[in-house]
Amino acid sequence: MIANRYFCKMRLFKKIVDFYIYSNIHVALAGFSLTKITLINFGIDDNLTPFFVTFSILISYNFIRFYEIKKNRLNWFKDWFFINIKEILALMILSILGLATILFFTEFNLKSVLILFPFAFMTFFYAIPLFKIGKLEVSFRNFPMIKIFSIGIAWAGISVFFPLYEANYHFTSAVYLEFFQRILILLAITIPFDIRDINADSKSLKTLPQTLGITNAKVLGTLLLFGFLLMEIVKENFTYFGFLVMMIVSIISGFFLWFSSPKQSRYYTSFWVESIPIIWLGLLIFIK
């Protein structure tokens, strides 16, 4: 009897965790965290862009997942998706209502949406093809060596340029430094995903682990993290607290990078690696 109760509780817990991860709530919270980090770094309060980013991710990522399933790209994920389709649709409807509320019933700077276009374009057409050449679908994901950079640039633009532009913050060298620093950390924490998919990705993609090998890709990721940390030193608003937080984030990211492998479960990347921005935001809020 006790064993059965324990089994039922664990099965319920796994169902909740799976929905949290696979419905993209976790990655949406990562997007919220990255956007909020930018606002904290530049001393901006009472800004709705983190919620805007959260709702946008929930809508766009679940739409892309649906598209990929229809194209038979995520067969491992298909059964779960359609079993939970009602809950996912409800989540998307709530997200659409949240976006509409921000856009039309608050003092949100509507012009700021314009700066999102190039980065939203890169996100949307990461999986959905721009055009077709015969049977070949051309998307950012299918360009050799472009996959990881399109992700880094898109997320950096959305989480740095967008919130600052919405807040009417004047773009100085500090903003661009934040942007390039954000790209470095995003590239580093994206490498574990490419390592996970090294056997599933087409060889034509030439991802970093495919091109350099897994160990060399990890070395490159470590160098990116060092660059990320060093860029903190040259910031005009440098503080020892800020550097300490960045150092902790770099160490945690390096830990997940070096322990990543093609044999790790999807939870390793989809939950733990995706948690890095959330941990980062937590450090900024609670250690300060």
N, C-alpha and C positions, 0 to 999 in steps of 0.2 A: 504493500500500500504506500509506504513512504517513498519507495523507489519510483512508483508510478507518478506520485505527486511531483517529485523532483524532476522527472522526465518531462512532465507537462509544463512545469515552470520554465525549464530550459528551452523547450520548444517554443513557448510563447515569447521568451526573451530573444531567441534567435529570429523569430518572425518580426519582432519590433525593430531589432538592429538591422535586419535585411531591408526592411522598408525605409528606415532612416538613411541607409547608404544608397540603395538602388533607386530610390525616388529622387535622389540628388539633393536631399535636405542637407546632408553633410557638406557637400561641395558648395552649396549655397551659403552655408554658414562660414565656410572658408573665404568666399568672396566678400561676405559682410565684414569679416575680420580684416582682410587686406585693405578694404576701403576705409574702415574705421581707424586702422593704424596710420594711414596717411593723414587723416583729419587730426588725430592726436599729435602727430609729429609736427604739424603746422599750426597747432593751437586753435583749431576750429571746433566749436561746439554747436549743438542744436542743428544738425545737418541730416537730411533724410536720404542722402545718396547711398549709405550702406543698405538701407531697406529696399531702395530702388534696385540695386545690384542683386540683392537676395531674390526678389520676386522675378527679376529678369532671367536669372540663372535657372530657377525652377521651371519657368515657361520654356525657355530655349533649349535647355539640356534634355528635358523630357520629350520635347518635340523631335529633337535630333535622334534620341533613342528610338522613338516610334518609327522614324524614317529608316533608321538602320535595320530595325527588325523587319520592316516591310521589304527591305532589300536583301533579307536573309544573311545579314552580317553578324548578328548577335544571337546565334541559335542557342547558346548556353543560357541566355537571358530571357528568351522569348516566352517560355512557359510562366516564369515568375511575373513578367510584365502583364500578361493578359489575365492572370489570376487576380492581380491587384489593380486592374485597369480603372475600376470605379473610384478607388481611393486616389489614384494618380490624377484622374480627371478632376476630382474635387479639389485636390491640391493646386492644380493649374488654374482652375476657376477662381479660387481664393487669391492666388497670386495676381491674376489679371485684375481683380477687384482692388487689390492692394496697390498695384501700379496706377490704376485709374484714379484712386483716391489721392495719391501723391501728386499726380500730374495736374489734376483739375480742381482739387479741393484744398490745396495748401499753397504756400508762397514759393513753391519750387520754381527754379529758374528754367523755364522750358527751353531756352536757347542752348542750355548745356547739353541737351540730348544730341545736338549736332556733332559734338566732339566724340560721341560714342560711335558714330557711323563706321569709320574705318576699322575700329576694333571689334564692333559687333559683326561687321562684314567678315572679318577673319574668323570669328567664332562660329558664325552660322555656316559658312562655307568650308569649315574645317572638315566636316563629314559629308555635307550635301554638295554635290558637284556643281562647279561653276558652269561647265558645259561638257559635252561628250564628243569624243573623236572615235567614231565607230562604236565599239563596245567599251572603250576606255573612258572611265569617269574621271574628270580632272577636278580635284579639290586640293586644298592646302595640305591635307593629310597624305595625298598621293604624290606630292612633289618630293623627290629625294632630298634629304637633309633639312627640309623646310618644316616638317611636322613640329618638332620641338620648339623652333624659333617662333612659329606662328602662335603657339600657345603662350609662350613667355611674353611676347610683345603685346598680344591682345589683353591678357590679364593685367599686365603692368599699366597699359593705357587706361583700362577701365577703372583700376583701383587707385591710380595716381592722378592722371590728367582730369578725369571726369569729376571727382569730388571737389577738386580745387577750382576748376572752371565754374562749377555750379555755385561755389561760394564766392565767386568774383575775386579770387586770389590772383594777384599779379604773378605771372610766370617769370620767375628769376632763374638763375643758374642752379639754385637749391632744388627747384622743382624738377629740372632735367636730371640732376644728380640722383634724386630720389627715384626717378623713372628708370634710369639705367641700373641703379642698385637693385631695384625690384626685379628687373629682368634677370639679373644674375642669380638671385635666390630661386626664382621660378624655374629657370633652366636647370638648376642643380636638383631641385626636388621633383622635376619631371623625368629625370633620367631613370629612377626606379621603375616608372611605368613602362619605359621602353625596354628595360631589362626584363620585366615581367612578360612583355609581349614579344620578346626576341624570336621565339619559335613560331608565333602566330602571325607576326607581321610579314608582309611580302618582302623578299630580298631586295626588290627594286626600290623600296622606301629608303634604304641606306640610313637607318637610324644610327645614332651614335654608338650604341652597343654593337650593332651589326658591323659598322665601319671600323671602329677602334678596338672592338673586343670589350667584354664586360669589365675587366679589371681596369683597362685604360680609360673607359668611360667613367668609372668611379674616380679615377685620378683627376680627370678633367672636371668632374663635379666638385671635387675637393678644392681645386684651384679656383673655381667659380665662387665657392663659399669664402675662400680667403679674399678674393676680390671684393665680394660683398661686404666683408668685415672691414677691409682697408678703406673702402669708400666712406665708411662711417666716420673715420678719423678726419677726413678733409672737409666735412660738413661745417658750414658757418655756425650752426647751432649745436655743435658738438658738446655732449655732456658725458661724464663717466657712467652715469646711469644708463643712458642710451647705448653706449658702447657695451656695457655689461649685458644688456638684454640681447643685443645683436650677437654677442659672443655665445650666449647660451643657445640662441636660435640656431647659430651655425653649428654648434656641437651636436645638438639634437638632429639637425638635418644631415650632418655627416654620419651620424650613427645609423640613421635609417638608410642612407645611401649605401654604406658599406655592408650592411646586412641584407640588402636586397638581392634577390636571385630569381631565376625563372621558376624555381620550385616553390617560392613563397605563395601562400594563398592570396586570393584577391582582397581579403580583409587587410592584409599588410599594407598594400598601397591605397586601396579605396577608403580605408578608415585611418590607419596610423599615419601614413605619409600626408594624406589630405588634412590631418589634424594640425600640421605645423603652423599654418597661419592662425588657427584658433589658440594654440599654445602661446604663440607670439603676442597676440592681443591680450591674453590673460596675464602674461608677464608684465606688459606695459601698464595694465590697470592695477594689478595687485601688488607688484613689487615696489611701485613708485611711492 
